[in-house]
Amino acid sequence: MGKFSKRNKSFYVAARKKQKVDIIVGTVGYLGTCNSYEDRAVREGYDLLNRYANQIYGEEDIKRSTTKPEDAATKPEDATTKPEEATTGSETATADASDEDELDLEAALKKEVSSLQAADKPGSGAHNRPARRFQVVRCTTSNNLFFRSTLSDPLPTLIMAMDDILSTKQQQTKYLVRLLPVHTICRAYHDNIEKAFGTFVTERLKGKQKTFYLNIRITSNNSMKKDELLGIALKVLQELAPECKPVLTKDADIAINITVLVQNCYIGEAPLFLSKYKRYNLMELASPDPETVVVNKEEKNSDTSASSASGIVQHSNTSDLLKNKDELVSASVDQNDSNVQCTESSVSEKDCSETTQQNVEAVQDEVHDTNDSTDVNPGSS
């Protein structure tokens, strides 16, 4: 194959078929959903679960698995018997050597079989991997994750994490949207589901008076119907836990989650699923409560009304000041008008006096001219 040639599709298909599907039937853990970024959601799930599990159960003690094969791989007892008849030394040595070779071969085969059986158990294998407290498992469906756990009950760790998010209102995950506790897992067949659900109800709900809400979800499975699962769950609950009553409101004490993904069915109990913990949505838990939003809105409205009232008062004060200013300006204008009138009147009086003086002077000149003419012609009369 050349340097830039493309591999055949069968190469990748064969590699995928070689991947071993993890056996999770009968285990407990957490079923998570994410928003298209599975690798980042896995890291967030590990960080969240390990942080609060360490607070409850202490630090995780990681040890290598020391699973040893059974005694079948040990060296068997010597099965050689002495011959009754005397034989030569060479024949005896040859017989002993052949018997030892057969025994060694049988022991090696038994040891190999026992090692292969031990490799199928969780926490062991060719690389001698340790059994971790939380281990992600491929669900073969997109945006779905399952964290297998070695804890006996996965609920306390998740409850502590959600209570912390509710109290601090700080979002701790960006890609991991929801985590649901899983108490049992079975194959997605009617008989297996009924048997596993009966064991679940007997262990966790028998003899308890609780109201429950059935949350059923089916993904990538065409053989199971929601109505069929609902009928199986109600039948088992009526037989084993008649004290528990179904409700369809937010007042339910617990929610029984039945999730079918491909060929597996995940069953778990979730307290206060609809009311306090908001369907175990880690992002919604960090969002502010509607009551707080309403109170903040009312406070904002009150602040707005107070500011508007102060603005009205300020506007009224400003209008009063402007009114007083207008009055002062009009008064000053009136005074100026009166002064102008007085000035004009004084100017008119001055003009009148000047005109009168001029008239008097003209009359005096005429009288003087008349007298002069009388003096020049005395005998004319």
C-alpha positions in Angstrom: 0.0 0.0 0.0 1.4 3.4 -1.0 2.1 6.3 1.2 -0.9 8.3 0.2 -3.4 5.5 -0.6 -6.6 5.2 1.4 -7.4 2.2 3.5 -10.4 0.0 2.6 -13.5 0.4 4.8 -13.3 -3.2 5.9 -10.1 -2.4 7.7 -11.9 -0.1 10.1 -15.0 -2.3 10.4 -12.9 -5.3 11.4 -11.1 -3.2 14.0 -14.4 -2.1 15.5 -15.7 -5.6 15.6 -12.6 -6.6 17.6 -13.5 -4.2 20.4 -14.9 -6.0 23.4 -18.3 -4.8 24.6 -18.2 -4.2 28.4 -20.5 -6.4 30.4 -22.5 -4.1 32.7 -25.5 -6.4 33.5 -25.9 -6.6 37.3 -23.8 -3.5 38.0 -24.7 0.0 39.4 -23.6 3.4 38.4 -24.8 6.6 36.7 -26.5 7.1 33.3 -25.5 10.5 31.8 -26.5 12.5 28.8 -24.3 15.1 27.1 -24.5 17.6 24.2 -22.3 16.1 21.5 -19.0 16.4 23.3 -18.7 13.0 24.9 -15.0 13.1 25.7 -15.3 16.4 27.6 -18.5 15.2 29.3 -16.6 12.1 30.5 -13.9 14.2 32.1 -16.5 16.4 33.8 -18.3 13.3 35.1 -15.1 11.9 36.5 -14.2 15.2 38.2 -17.7 15.6 39.7 -18.2 12.1 41.0 -14.7 11.7 42.3 -14.8 15.0 44.1 -17.9 14.2 46.2 -17.2 10.5 46.6 -13.9 11.4 48.2 -15.7 13.6 50.7 -18.1 10.7 51.6 -15.9 7.6 51.4 -12.4 9.0 51.4 -9.7 8.9 48.8 -9.7 6.0 46.4 -7.1 3.3 47.1 -5.9 2.2 43.7 -4.5 -1.3 43.8 -3.4 -3.7 41.1 -5.7 -6.7 40.7 -4.0 -9.7 42.2 -6.4 -12.3 40.8 -4.7 -15.7 40.8 -5.8 -18.7 38.9 -7.4 -21.5 40.8 -5.5 -24.5 42.2 -6.1 -26.3 38.9 -3.0 -24.6 37.5 -0.9 -25.9 40.3 1.4 -28.8 39.8 -0.5 -32.1 40.1 0.6 -34.9 42.2 3.1 -37.4 40.9 1.1 -40.0 39.0 4.1 -42.2 38.1 4.0 -45.8 39.3 6.7 -48.2 39.6 6.6 -51.1 37.0 5.9 -54.5 38.4 8.4 -56.1 36.2 12.0 -55.2 36.1 13.1 -53.1 33.1 16.3 -51.7 31.9 17.5 -48.4 33.2 17.1 -46.7 29.8 13.5 -47.8 29.3 12.6 -46.5 32.7 14.2 -43.1 32.1 12.4 -42.8 28.8 9.0 -43.6 30.3 9.5 -41.1 33.2 10.5 -38.3 30.8 7.4 -38.9 28.6 5.1 -38.8 31.6 6.6 -35.6 32.8 6.2 -34.0 29.4 2.5 -34.9 29.3 2.0 -33.6 32.9 3.7 -30.3 32.0 1.6 -29.9 28.9 -1.6 -30.5 30.8 -0.6 -28.1 33.6 0.3 -25.4 31.0 -3.1 -25.8 29.3 -5.0 -25.5 32.6 -3.0 -22.4 33.5 -3.8 -20.8 30.2 -7.5 -21.5 30.5 -7.7 -20.2 34.1 -5.8 -17.0 33.0 -8.3 -16.4 30.2 -11.2 -16.9 32.5 -9.7 -14.4 35.0 -9.1 -11.9 32.1 -12.9 -11.7 31.6 -13.5 -10.4 35.1 -13.6 -6.6 35.7 -10.4 -5.1 36.9 -8.2 -7.8 35.4 -6.8 -8.7 32.1 -3.7 -8.7 30.0 -2.7 -5.2 31.2 -3.7 -6.0 34.8 -5.9 -2.9 35.1 -7.1 -1.9 38.5 -10.8 -1.8 39.3 -11.6 2.0 39.6 -14.4 3.5 41.6 -15.9 5.0 38.5 -15.3 3.7 35.0 -17.1 4.9 31.8 -18.7 2.3 29.6 -19.6 2.7 25.9 -23.4 2.7 25.5 -23.3 2.4 21.6 -25.6 5.4 21.4 -24.6 9.0 20.8 -24.8 11.5 23.7 -25.3 8.7 26.3 -22.7 7.7 28.9 -22.7 5.1 31.7 -20.3 5.4 34.6 -19.9 2.0 36.2 -19.2 2.2 39.9 -18.0 -0.1 42.7 -20.1 1.7 45.3 -23.0 -0.3 46.7 -25.4 2.7 46.4 -24.7 5.5 43.8 -27.4 7.8 45.2 -25.6 9.6 48.2 -22.7 10.9 46.0 -25.1 12.3 43.4 -27.4 13.9 46.1 -24.5 15.6 47.7 -23.3 17.0 44.4 -26.7 18.3 43.5 -27.2 19.9 47.0 -23.9 21.7 46.6 -24.9 23.0 43.2 -28.3 24.2 44.6 -26.7 26.0 47.5 -23.9 27.7 45.6 -25.8 28.2 42.3 -22.5 27.6 40.5 -22.5 25.6 37.3 -20.0 22.7 37.6 -20.5 21.1 34.2 -20.6 22.5 30.7 -21.0 19.4 28.5 -22.5 16.9 30.9 -26.2 17.8 31.1 -27.8 15.1 33.3 -26.9 12.2 35.6 -29.3 9.6 36.7 -28.6 7.0 39.4 -28.8 3.3 38.2 -29.4 0.6 40.8 -29.7 -2.4 38.5 -29.1 -3.3 34.8 -30.6 -6.1 32.8 -31.1 -7.1 29.2 -33.9 -5.4 27.3 -36.3 -8.4 27.2 -39.7 -8.6 28.9 -38.9 -11.5 31.2 -35.5 -10.1 32.2 -37.0 -6.6 32.9 -39.8 -8.0 35.0 -37.4 -10.1 37.1 -34.9 -7.3 37.6 -37.6 -4.8 38.4 -39.1 -7.2 41.0 -35.7 -7.5 42.7 -35.3 -3.7 42.6 -38.7 -3.1 44.2 -38.2 -5.7 46.8 -34.8 -4.2 47.9 -35.8 -0.5 47.8 -39.6 0.0 48.0 -41.1 -3.0 49.8 -42.9 -2.0 53.0 -42.5 1.8 52.4 -45.3 4.2 51.9 -44.2 6.5 49.1 -45.7 8.2 46.0 -43.8 7.5 42.8 -43.6 8.8 39.3 -42.7 6.4 36.4 -40.2 7.9 33.9 -39.8 5.6 30.9 -37.5 6.3 28.0 -36.7 4.1 25.1 -33.8 4.8 22.6 -32.6 2.8 19.7 -34.8 -0.2 20.4 -37.8 -1.2 18.3 -38.8 -4.3 20.2 -39.9 -2.6 23.4 -42.9 -0.4 23.7 -43.5 2.2 26.4 -47.0 0.9 27.2 -45.6 -2.6 27.7 -43.0 -1.3 30.1 -45.6 0.7 32.0 -47.8 -2.3 32.4 -44.9 -4.5 33.7 -43.9 -1.8 36.2 -47.4 -1.2 37.6 -48.0 -5.0 37.9 -44.8 -5.6 39.8 -45.4 -2.6 42.1 -49.0 -3.7 42.8 -47.8 -7.1 43.8 -44.7 -6.3 45.8 -45.2 -2.8 47.1 -49.0 -2.1 47.3 -48.3 0.8 49.8 -46.7 2.9 47.1 -49.1 5.0 45.0 -48.5 6.4 41.6 -48.9 10.2 41.0 -48.5 12.4 37.9 -47.6 15.7 39.7 -44.5 17.2 41.2 -45.5 16.1 44.6 -44.1 12.6 44.0 -41.6 11.4 46.6 -39.5 9.4 44.1 -39.2 8.8 40.4 -38.5 5.3 39.1 -36.5 5.7 35.9 -36.6 2.9 33.4 -34.4 3.6 30.4 -33.9 1.3 27.5 -30.7 1.9 25.4 -30.2 -0.6 22.5 -30.1 -3.9 24.3 -29.8 -2.9 28.0 -32.4 -1.7 30.5 -31.3 0.7 33.2 -33.5 0.9 36.4 -33.0 3.4 39.2 -34.6 5.4 42.0 -34.4 9.2 42.0 -35.9 11.1 45.0 -37.5 14.5 44.4 -37.1 14.1 40.7 -39.7 16.6 39.5 -39.6 19.1 42.4 -36.3 20.0 44.1 -33.7 18.5 41.7 -35.3 19.5 38.4 -35.1 16.2 36.7 -31.5 15.9 37.8 -30.4 18.4 35.2 -27.1 19.7 36.4 -27.4 23.0 34.4 -30.9 23.8 35.6 -29.9 23.3 39.2 -27.4 26.2 38.9 -30.0 28.5 37.3 -31.8 31.0 39.7 -35.2 30.0 41.1 -38.3 31.6 39.5 -39.3 33.1 42.9 -35.9 34.8 43.2 -36.3 36.2 39.7 -39.8 37.5 40.5 -38.5 39.2 43.7 -35.6 40.8 41.8 -38.0 41.9 39.1 -40.3 43.5 41.8 -37.3 45.2 43.4 -36.3 46.5 40.0 -39.8 47.8 39.3 -39.9 49.5 42.7 -36.5 51.1 42.0 -37.7 52.2 38.7 -40.9 53.7 40.2 -38.9 55.4 42.9 -36.5 56.9 40.3 -39.4 58.0 38.2 -41.0 59.6 41.2 -37.8 61.4 42.1 -37.6 62.5 38.5 -41.1 63.9 38.7 -40.2 65.8 41.9 -37.0 67.1 40.3 -39.0 68.1 37.2 -41.5 69.9 39.3 -38.8 71.7 41.2 -37.1 72.6 37.9 -40.4 73.8 36.5 -40.9 76.0 39.6 -37.5 77.4 39.3 -38.1 78.1 35.6 -41.4 79.7 36.5 -39.7 81.9 39.1 -37.0 82.7 36.6 -39.6 83.7 33.9 -41.3 85.9 36.5 -38.1 87.6 37.3 -37.2 88.1 33.7 -40.7 89.5 32.9 -40.4 91.8 35.9 -37.0 93.0 34.7 -38.3 93.4 31.2 -41.2 95.5 32.6 -38.8 97.6 34.6 -36.7 98.1 31.5 -39.7 99.1 29.5 -40.7 101.6 32.1 -37.2 103.0 32.2 -37.2 103.2 28.4 -40.6 105.0 28.6 -39.2 107.4 31.1 -36.2 108.0 29.0 -38.3 108.5 26.0 -40.6 110.9 27.9 -37.6 112.8 29.2 -36.2 113.0 25.7 -39.5 114.3 24.4 -39.7 116.9 27.2 -36.2 118.1 26.3 -37.1 118.3 22.6 -40.2 120.3 23.6 -38.3 122.7 25.7 -35.7 123.2 22.9 -38.5 123.8 20.4 -40.1 126.3 22.7 -36.9 128.1 23.2 -36.3 128.3 19.5 -39.8 129.7 19.0 -39.3 132.4 21.6 -36.0 133.4 20.1 -37.7 133.6 16.7 -40.5 135.8 18.1 -37.9 138.1 19.8 -36.0 138.4 16.5 -39.2 139.5 14.7 -40.0 142.0 17.4 -36.5 143.4 17.2 -36.7 143.7 13.4 -40.0 145.6 13.7 -38.5 148.1 16.1 -35.7 148.7 13.8 -37.9 149.5 10.9 -39.9 152.0 13.0 -36.8 153.9 13.9 -35.6 154.3 10.3 -38.9 155.9 8.9 -40.3 158.2 11.7 -42.2 160.6 9.4 -44.0 158.2 7.3 -46.9 158.2 9.6 
